[in-house]
Amino acid sequence: MIHTTLAKTGRTRRRLLACIALAAPLLAYAGRDRLDTPAYLAPKASGAMMLDVVRTGNRVVAVGEHGIILYSDTNGRTWHQAAVPVSVTLTAVYFPMPKKGWAVGHDGVILRSEDGGAHWTKQFDGNTANALVLAAGQKREKDARAAFADGVSGQPAAALQAAERALEDAQAGAKFGPSRPLFDVWFKDESEGIAVGSFGQFFHTADGGRTWALWGERIANPDGLHLNAISATAKGVLLIAGETGKVYRSADGGASWVTLETGYTGQLYGVLGIEQEGSRETLIAFGFAGNVFRSTDSGSQLAPCLG
């Protein structure tokens, strides 16, 4: 009994020391701008919390907390830490081809690698995101105010009020700084890609991430619900899983979107196209508390199959 207790105490002590070895250098980063502070090359980085992993060619790449990115060329038996220019938590990684990939994370960061994940550069962050959202809000409010002044038919007063609220939200978000996380990223090829995230963030690039455009208005999401994950089916149909059980579907590369209702009011964390029969595809959407929904008609009807 004494030997067993001592053994458990020893294991607990070793685990505690391992956590301290990982956390101690990171404490020195407290107070610094995490978007301008490179991820610390920690001896115990492989013990960090990792949030996403992909295979690219013969390499496996994982991303996680404190800006830590790990890669393995031995199917996970050994790992190396990548050089990363930020120390924010990274939430997702995607490689459309073996060498070129992108990662996204907290504070609106988007990173790019051109060597299979060993080295990364920052392309975008929440400061740029805030500027894009604020500019779009100002234009929307200006256009709505002009339409109201001209007496355009419809409901100009309601449109103006909605535009004013959206602008207020954009201004409030900018005051908080680059605080809103991105949750997922997808690229069609080395040029065209999409990043989605909290509060309806939706950005598109056509030049490999050198510039990004705000595409949030293309989705019917007036409440700014979280967009949690993006994927593509074998036919190239884009799918986004979001808050309040929403699934969004685009058959034209993201130019327009249809909202698919599940009847669920919680979070959906992913949606996948799993098989195809003729023009129809089978979709699986999954979310909080074990809720899973299935469609055999490309999303026209998503029925619960678990939960």
N, C-alpha and C positions, 0 to 999 in steps of 0.2 A: 504493500500500500504506500509506504514511504517512498520507495523507488519510483512508483508510478506518479506520485505527486511531484517529485523532483524532476522527472522527465517532462511532465506537462509544464512545470515552471520554466524549465530550460527552453522548451519550444516557444512559450509565450515571450520569454526574454529575447530570443533570437528574432522573432517576428517584430517585436517592438523596436529593436535596434535597426532592423531592415527598414521599417517605416521612418525612423529618425534619419537614417542615411539618405532616404529619398527626400524627406521634407525639409531637413535643415538648410540645404542650399537654397531651396525655394523660398524660405522665410526671409532670406536676404533680399528677395525681389519685392517684398511688400512695399507698397507706396510708389513703385515705379509704374510707368505706363506700359501695360502688358502688350500693347500693339507695337511698341518700339523696343521691347526687351526680348532678345532671343531666348528660346527655350534652353534651360540649363542642361548641359550634358551630364546627366546623373548616372553614377555607377549602378544604381538600382532602378534604372528607368524601366526595365522589363517588369517591375512590380507595380507600375502605375496603373490607374484605371483606364482602360481602353474602351472606346465607344463604337468603333467601326473598323472593319477589316475587309480587304479585297485581295484577290490574286491578280497580278498583272504580269503576263509572261510566266517566267519561272520564279517570280518573286511574290512574297506576301507582304502587304503594307498595312499597318494598323495605326490609328490615330486616337488620341485621348487627352487627358487632363494636362494642364500646364504647358500646352503646345508640344507635347511629346509625340513624336512619330517614330515608329519602329519598323524595320524591314528585315526580312529573313529570306535567304536564298537556300535554306536547308529545310523547307517545309515546317518551319517553326521550332526546329531543334535549337537553333541559336539565333540571336537577334542583335541588330545594330541600331543605334539611335541616329536619326537623321538630323541634319542641320536645318533648324527652323527659325525664322526671324521674329516670331511672336511667342508669347508665353500664355496665351488664352487657351481655354479648353476647346478642343477640336471635336466636332460631332460627326462628320461624315467625310468619306474619301471616295473618289471615282477616277478610274483610268480608262479612257476610251481606246487607248493603245498602250503597248507595253511601257514605253518610256515617258509619255506625257500624261500627267494626271493633275487633279485638282482636289483640294480639301477646303472645308468650310467650318466655321465655328462661332464661338461667342464674340461679342463686340463687332458682329457683321463681317468678320474676316474671311477673305478668299485667298488661298495660296495656290501656287502652281509649281509643279516639278517637271523638269525635262530630262531627268536621268533615272527614271524609275523609282523615285521617292527618296533618294539619298540626300538631295538638297532641294530647298524650297525658297520661293520668293513671294512676297506679298503683292497682290494685285489690287486689292479692294478692302475697305473696312467700313465700320459704322459711321465714320465721319463723312465719307463720300455718300453712303446710303442716306444719311440725314439730309445732306445737301440736295440729293435727287428728290427725296420725298417732299422736302420743303418747297423746292421749285415747282413740283407738280401741284402741290396744294395751293400755291400762290396763283398759278395759271388757272386752275379750276375755279378758285374764288373770283378771280378777275372776270373770267368768261361768264360765270353765273350772275355776277353783279351787272354786267353789260346786258345780258339777256333779260334780267329783271327790269332794268331801266328802259329797255326797248319794248317791254310788254309782250315778249314772245309767248305764243300760245302754250298751253300745258299748265304746269305747276311751277312757275319760276320762283315763287317765294319759298316753296319747299326745297327746290334745288339749291337756292342760295343759302338757306339755312344748313343744308347738308354740306355744302362746300365750305361754309364758315366753320362748321364743327371739324371737318377734315383738316382745315388749315390750323386750327387751334391744336389739334392732336399732333400735327407735324411740328409745330413750334414747341410744344411741350416735350416731344421726343428729342428734339435737337438740344434743348436745355439740359437733358440728362446725359448728353454726350453719346458716344458709340456703345450703347448698352444692350442693343437688341441682337440676339443670336440668330444665326442662320443654322438650319437643321439638316439640309440635304443639298446635294449637287448632282447634276447629270449633264453629260456632254454627248452630243450626237457624233462628233468627230473632233479633230484638233482645233476647230474654229468656233463652232456653235454650241453654246451651253446655257443652262438655267440653274440658278440657285434660289432656294425657297427657305422661308423661316418664320419667325414669330411675327405676330401682328400683321399678317398678310404680306410680308416682304416677298417680292418676286422680281428677280433681276435676270436679264438676258444679255448675252454677249454674242457677237458675230465675228469677233476677231481674236479668238483665243484668250479672252479675258483682259485684253489691254484696255478696253472700255466696256462699261456695262450700262444698260438702259433699264428704266423702271417699267415693268410690264404688269404691275398689280391691277391696273384698271381693266385688263383683259379678262379677269375672272370676276364673277358676280360675288363679291365678298365685301359688302359695304360696312360690315362690323369689324373688319380687320382681323378675322379669325386666323389662328396659327395654321400655317401650311407645313406639315411635319415631314413629308417624304415625297420624292418624285421618282418615277420609273418609266420605262418604255416597254411596250409589248414587242413581240417578234415582227409585227406589221409596222412598227414605228409609231403607234398611238401612244401619246403621253398621258400619264396618270399621276394625279396628286392626291395624297391622303391628308385630311385636315381635321380641324376641330369641329365639334358638334356632329360627328358622323358624316361629314361631307367628303365626297370623292369627286374630283374634277377630271374631265376627259377632253383631250384635244386630238383631233384627227388631221390637223393641218399645221403641225409643227409648233403649236403654241399661239397661233394667230387668233384663234377663238376657242372658247371652252364651254362645255356643257356641265352643269352641276348634277351629279347623281346622288339621289337621296337613299339613305339606308334605314331611316326611321330611328336611328341610334343618336343619342345626344352627347355622347362622350368623345374622347379623343381616338382618332384612327392614326396609327403609327406607320402604316405601309399599305401599298396596294400593288399587286403583281398580276401580269398576264401569264398564265401558266400553260395554256394550250390553245390551239387554233383549229377550227373545223370550218372550212369554206370561208365565208366572210365574217363568221362569228368567232369571238374569242371568249375563253373562260377567264374570269377575273376573280381574285381573292383579295379582300380587304380585311385588315386585322387591326385590333386596337386594345384599349384598356379593359381590364377585368376579363380577359379571355374572349372578347367578342370577335367573331369571325363572320364575314359575309361573302357569299359566292354568287357569281353571275355567269350564266352560260350564253348570254346574248349581248356580249360586249358592254355590259353595264346598264342596259335598259332597265333591268330589275336586279337589285342586290338583296338577296334574302339571307337571313341569319342561318348559319349552320353550326355554330358553337355559341356559348355564352348564356 
